[in-house]
Amino acid sequence: MNMQEVRGMAKELGVKTSRMSKMNLIKAIQLSEGNFNCFASAVGGECDQQECVWRADCFTAATKLQS
């Protein structure tokens, strides 16, 4: 999901988007939805949240952080 789409989703949920990185914005969205703010924490490509909308981006971001 690109940053514009993430910002749109955040605004729909009432999350302020100014000066936030994509990662932090997604974590704020997760919290506002009542979920764990676990974005980019999929260690070794493992995650039990099969229906998560952020799943593909999460794995990519987690891989970059672990490098």
SULUR-V288404 format. One record per residue. RES is the residue in one small letter. PHI is phi as a letter, one per 20 degrees, with the letter a starting at -180 (* if undefined). NEAR is the number of other C-alpha atoms within 8 Angstrom. D_FIRST is the distance of its C-alpha to the first C-alpha in whole Angstrom. Layout:
res:RES phi:PHI near:NEAR d_first:D_FIRST
res:RES phi:PHI near:NEAR d_first:D_FIRST
//
This chain:
res:m phi:* near:6 d_first:0
res:n phi:e near:5 d_first:4
res:m phi:f near:7 d_first:7
res:q phi:f near:6 d_first:8
res:e phi:f near:8 d_first:6
res:v phi:f near:12 d_first:7
res:r phi:f near:10 d_first:10
res:g phi:f near:8 d_first:11
res:m phi:f near:9 d_first:10
res:a phi:f near:13 d_first:13
res:k phi:f near:10 d_first:15
res:e phi:f near:7 d_first:16
res:l phi:e near:9 d_first:17
res:g phi:n near:6 d_first:19
res:v phi:e near:10 d_first:17
res:k phi:f near:6 d_first:18
res:t phi:d near:9 d_first:15
res:s phi:f near:4 d_first:18
res:r phi:l near:4 d_first:18
res:m phi:d near:8 d_first:16
res:s phi:f near:6 d_first:14
res:k phi:g near:8 d_first:10
res:m phi:f near:9 d_first:12
res:n phi:f near:8 d_first:14
res:l phi:f near:13 d_first:12
res:i phi:f near:11 d_first:10
res:k phi:f near:11 d_first:14
res:a phi:f near:10 d_first:15
res:i phi:f near:12 d_first:13
res:q phi:g near:12 d_first:14
res:l phi:f near:10 d_first:18
res:s phi:f near:9 d_first:18
res:e phi:e near:7 d_first:17
res:g phi:n near:6 d_first:20
res:n phi:d near:7 d_first:18
res:f phi:f near:6 d_first:19
res:n phi:e near:9 d_first:17
res:c phi:d near:8 d_first:16
res:f phi:g near:11 d_first:13
res:a phi:m near:13 d_first:14
res:s phi:d near:7 d_first:17
res:a phi:f near:12 d_first:17
res:v phi:f near:7 d_first:20
res:g phi:m near:4 d_first:21
res:g phi:m near:8 d_first:18
res:e phi:d near:6 d_first:20
res:c phi:b near:7 d_first:18
res:d phi:e near:4 d_first:20
res:q phi:e near:6 d_first:17
res:q phi:f near:6 d_first:17
res:e phi:e near:5 d_first:15
res:c phi:f near:6 d_first:12
res:v phi:f near:5 d_first:9
res:w phi:e near:8 d_first:8
res:r phi:g near:10 d_first:10
res:a phi:f near:7 d_first:9
res:d phi:f near:9 d_first:7
res:c phi:f near:12 d_first:10
res:f phi:f near:11 d_first:13
res:t phi:f near:9 d_first:11
res:a phi:f near:9 d_first:12
res:a phi:f near:14 d_first:15
res:t phi:f near:10 d_first:17
res:k phi:f near:7 d_first:16
res:l phi:f near:7 d_first:18
res:q phi:e near:5 d_first:21
res:s phi:f near:4 d_first:22
//
